[in-house]
Amino acid sequence: MRHTEFWDRLDTAMGRASSRTWAELFVIGELGSRTAVEALDAGVPPKQVWAAVRRALELPESER
């Protein structure tokens, strides 16, 4: 998964305006108590970040 696909999926799940703010502010323990943006900036693969985000948002398995 590329960064662009990650952002497309998050935008679809939350709406573009909300998704960016959420990704900058919501801390996810599974990502080392970092936000999605911090994890991506630290080099965590987008696929791994998306998996943690999907679980945090309780999105259906079909959103894998």
ROZALUM-984598 format. One line per 10 residues: number of its first residue (from 0); their letters; for each residue x, y, z of C-alpha. Coordinates in steps of 0.001 Angstrom, whole numbers, plus 500000, padded with zeros to 6 digits. Layout:
NUM> a> X,Y,Z | ...;
***
This chain:
0> mrhtefwdrl> 500000,500000,500000 | 501246,503468,499140 | 500703,506594,501185 | 498203,507861,498611 | 496087,504719,498997 | 496200,505075,502780 | 494896,508656,502551 | 492265,507717,499972 | 490936,504986,502254 | 490907,507227,505311;
10> dtamgrassr> 489203,510016,503345 | 486540,507549,502208 | 485999,506265,505746 | 485823,509674,507460 | 485570,512421,504880 | 488593,514422,503789 | 488328,517296,506264 | 487817,515038,509280 | 490340,512408,508255 | 493318,514781,508203;
20> twaelfvige> 492549,516239,511602 | 491836,512818,513103 | 495102,511400,511714 | 497045,514271,513291 | 495380,514132,516718 | 494121,510623,517533 | 496780,508571,519346 | 496734,504838,518635 | 498396,502592,521201 | 499008,499910,518620;
30> lgsrtaveal> 501261,502374,516757 | 503483,502953,519774 | 501175,505619,521201 | 501582,507723,518081 | 499117,509283,515701 | 498761,507907,512185 | 500711,510894,510849 | 503510,510401,513382 | 503701,506696,512545 | 503858,507363,508807;
40> dagvppkqvw> 506497,510055,509345 | 508510,507583,511451 | 508558,505130,508549 | 505883,502684,509644 | 504529,501111,506439 | 501165,502578,505378 | 499637,499084,505294 | 500495,498591,508977 | 499192,502049,509885 | 495976,501391,507958;
50> aavrralelp> 495442,498099,509809 | 495740,499899,513158 | 493482,502736,511989 | 490901,500265,510689 | 490782,498541,514064 | 490676,501843,515976 | 487741,503021,513872 | 486115,499597,514069 | 485732,499458,510299 | 484476,496198,508796;
60> eser> 486869,493484,507666 | 485964,494343,504077 | 488046,497531,504518 | 491268,495561,504777;
***
